[in-house]
Amino acid sequence: MKDQTKIIAALLVGAAAGAAIGLLLAPESGSELREDIADYVNDLVEKTKDKAKVTADDVKEYSSTLVDKAKTKFNGVLGNLSDYKEEAEDKLDEAKTYANDSYNQAKSKFKGEADDLNSSIQNS
């Protein structure tokens, strides 16, 4: 955007300089020439202000749109993270239950084997 602004400014300055040179070379009286130059410069300044205002408004609107898009995207990501958190908590609960069940089965099997071994030792 800065390059575009520089180009526009350079064109405006060039146009103003060309118009001023043209007016200086024109066969008019000094007071008429100064008045014409002043009118032209004032018109040029007004046009530049109008262009700058439109550009500033466009930038403001564009930035507002970008902010809105970023908010929407961020809220979507937060929603996804919340879903993933719930899913991870569910998987963790399942893993704890599975580990606890496996531990109890192994403990029961080990106790059964130990009881069998103890019985066989006592009967021998």
GUMIPA-538518 format. One record per residue (C-alpha): residue in three letters; x, z negated, y. Coordinates in steps of 0.001 Angstrom, whole numbers, plus 500000, padded with zeros to 6 digits. Each point is the difference from the previous one (the first is absolute). Layout:
ALAXZY ...
This chain:
MET500000500000500000 LYS502891499316502343 ASP501366503523499511 GLN496607501503500825 THR499778497873503146 LYS503474501110501062 ILE499107503649499508 ILE496799499633502027 ALA501862498182502771 ALA502713502674500072 LEU497394502757500204 LEU498209498219502840 VAL503225499465501922 GLY500964503634499456 ALA496585501195501142 ALA500178497807503088 ALA503492501242500840 GLY498936503627499491 ALA496925499539502171 ALA502027498286502703 ILE502559502815500030 GLY497211502572500098 LEU498347498249502899 LEU503286499692501847 LEU500559503733499708 ALA496436500861501015 PRO499422501191503586 GLU498065496993501305 SER500581497593502847 GLY501795496706499317 SER496912497829500386 GLU497917502233497718 LEU502814500055497464 ARG500348496196500005 GLU496240499629499663 ASP499911502452497062 ILE502912498215498292 ALA498353496603500507 ASP496679501279498604 TYR501718501537497003 VAL502005496864499265 ASN496886497815500361 ASP498086502256497608 LEU502910499896497570 VAL500163496194500188 GLU496239499708499369 LYS500184502361497017 THR502938498021498604 LYS498112496718500417 ASP496977501473498224 LYS502186501248497152 ALA501761496641499713 LYS496654498180499932 VAL498674502239497248 THR503219499537498075 ALA499869496209500393 ASP496362499960498881 ASP500858502175497028 VAL502858497687499035 LYS497737496964500338 GLU497313501583497815 TYR502558501171497439 SER501620496557499815 SER496588498336499604 THR499232502361497143 LEU503329499201498361 VAL499397496265500351 ASP496554500352498436 LYS501426502012497105 ALA502762497428499482 LYS497463497145499980 THR497855501825497455 LYS502990500709497788 PHE501250496416500302 ASN496577498592499087 GLY499901502309496983 VAL503421498796498888 LEU498924496380500426 GLY496922500688497894 ASN502148501551497283 LEU502395497050500087 SER497089497611499643 ASP498750501956496976 TYR503491499984498469 LYS500313496255500607 GLU496740499312498188 GLU501030502291497161 ALA503405498306499740 GLU498374496562499948 ASP497668501146497194 LYS502950501377498004 LEU501917496766500548 ASP497060497966498715 GLU499770502284496948 ALA503731499584499359 LYS499756496209500276 THR497068499930497578 TYR501828502289497557 ALA503186497907500222 ASN498062496777499492 ASP498098501434497002 SER503247501322498481 TYR501676496634500519 ASN497117498151498329 GLN499966502444497052 ALA503764499660499528 LYS499780496228500287 SER497185499876497444 LYS501862502298497611 PHE503212498025500397 LYS498127496722499378 GLY498355501499496916 GLU503388501123498659 ALA501517496611500804 ASP497119498214498205 ASP500406502292496967 LEU503750499330499929 ASN499455496254500354 SER497451500028497153 SER502315501918497727 ILE502871497606500751 GLN497846496970499287 ASN498665501488496758 SER503417500831498680 
